Every structure is written in structure tokens, then in C-alpha cells.
Amino acid sequence: MNPKSSKETILNEALAIFGKLGFHKTTMADIANASKRGRRTIYTYFKTKEEVYEAVVEREIDKILQTLRGNMEGYESVDEKLSHYINYRISSIINLTKDYDALKIAFINNYSWVEKIRKKLDEEERIMLTQLLRNGSETNHFMIDNLDISVKSIALIITGVEFMLIKEDNVETTTVQIKNLQQILLKGLKARN
């Protein structure tokens, strides 16, 4: 059997098991049984249940980033791209934490492995926001004095709102907050004529 295929199968089944049983109740034996692999095979790829969970979450974050990058091309105006970015970025992380209780707890309590995963998300976010804001500035759509500071500030705001919304866990509040954030950022960035 192809090692990559075997690992993907383990991660796919682990995702379902973690969603069904929760992090704390899931065992390596549960993951092995669900993936139709022996525990020895599971331990070939992962030393602990935490490593499996981390790999599952990292893969889900990668999917979010890939979708986000792909979807950005579907919008023409920089306003639409930034609005979509904010909405999809925050909504997808919130939805991920809703599906996985351990991830929600980890995001709120800043566990070290979440910080490692967040670092990758933050780096990708910096790249995407830099592209968006540079494009808006070059087309005189946005007025930006300092690109780096603007990117860092927007990323910090998104992370702060995301954190608050994960804690609140309220769909209506999430929708309203995302819409308000989109309006505030877009109005604040608009070039003055």
C-alpha cells in the first residue's frame, strides 16, 4: 500500500472519529479501527493522539488556505476580494472550531501546537493581505501610508475578532461582526478623492 495513501486514510478517518467522539474520548485504537489499519501502522506515522490531531487540523487549515487563494481569483474588484477574504477566513476557522471541540479549546487557551499551526496561517495571511492591499494601493483604490503596518494591523484585527467569535459561539453575532469588520476596513482603506 502507498504510504501517502495510508497516511491520508488515517487522517480522513481520524477527522471523522475526532468529530464523532471528541478529542478526549478518541483513542489510537479508535483511529486504527476506523482506518482499518493496525495500531503499529498508526504509530509508524504518529507517536501520539495529539500528533494525529495536529496533523488533521494542519491539513484542514491547508484546505482553507488553498480554497481562499483559489476563490480570490473569482472576484474582480479589490473591495470584493478583501470582503470575501475577511468573510471566508473568519467563517472557516470558526466552523472548524465548531466541528472539533478540542480545537476550540486549543484556540482559546493558546496551546503550543495551535500556535505552530497558526504561524503557518499567519504567514499565508500576511502574503495574501499584502497582495490585496498592494493591488488596492497601486490602483489608487486604497490609501495606504505603510503597507507592512497596515497588513499587520488588519491581520491582528481579524485574529482578535476570530478569537472573540470562537468564544461567543453565536451564528448571528458572527455574521454581524464579520459584516461590520468588512465595512470598517473597507471604509478605512478607501482612497479619499
VENKA-V963912 format. One record per pair of residues at least 24 apart in sequence whose C-alpha atoms are under 7 Angstrom apart, sorted by the first residue. I is the first residue (numbers start at 1). J is the second residue. If there is no record, write none. Layout:
I|J, I|J
This chain:
9|35, 10|35, 11|56, 15|56, 18|100, 19|99, 19|100, 22|100, 22|101, 22|102, 23|102, 54|113, 58|117, 64|92, 78|132, 78|136, 79|186, 82|132, 83|182, 86|182, 87|178, 90|162, 94|166, 104|166, 108|163, 126|151, 140|191, 141|190, 141|191, 142|189, 142|190, 142|191, 143|189, 143|190, 143|191, 144|189
